[in-house]
């Protein structure tokens, strides 16, 4: 068990997770600026980006890089500084550290060494997009970035299909169209909103059934990072839309994927298992016994 009293004095250093603006620099808080000024070091995802922010507010705190490619090597160095009583602020390029950005690993490592973790509130693109989408906010599921490969992306969407919570995703402009089309194919026609350039001058929301959002994306030059907000499952989709494979045997189900999608038997078995929500082993055995 770990019990932390965040504001009791300690001889050890404190690790601060400090959110930074996602676009508009005026969104930084007074408290965030105070922490960035007072810590011994700032561990930044990209020191060049963070330097611009610090220069804007005349902050001269030393920077050290901490990103996806060096976080394991850097971890011990940061822990040594905390052990010496030096406090560190961890920041990502924009938004909250550890949310689809580096940070989770150093937080876990610091907790294992019994250092304090103090998290500041601040900007987060997903929550801004959720509220601005007009979709239900009482229950939501944040996923982040879906896999890049088509089959892996579709597998994850199938896994999320029956969740009744509003779904939140991040996506790049280069993959947005493909991701929206994959959502239409796997989740069906749902109300969807996309938000781009949040808090910036060209902030934009597009809201409507996914078909209309796809049509919009096909006719516009897509720039900036996107948040996608998708209506959750109505809970009765299975009754309204019988599964296409419902009247097929397992063997026919697998063969259908092999014929229509040109999948290997291995991939076809995996997808049939996902459709039926049964172990792959069960589909494998039924398919090979039926041959």
Protein Blocks (a to p, Z undefined) as FASTA:
>chain_A
ZZddfkbccfbdcdddddddfkbmmlpcfklmmmmmmmmbdcdfblmlmmmmmmmnopab
dcddddfklmmmmmmmmmmmmmnopacddddfbdjehiapahklmmmmmmmnopacdddd
dddfklmmmmmnopafkbccdebjadfblklmmmmmmmmmmpcbdcdddddfklmmmmmm
mmmmmnopadddddehehiaklccdeddfklmmmmmmmcccedjddddddddehlmmmmm
ccfklmpcfklmmmmmmmmnopafklmmmmmmmmnopafklmmmmmmmmZZ
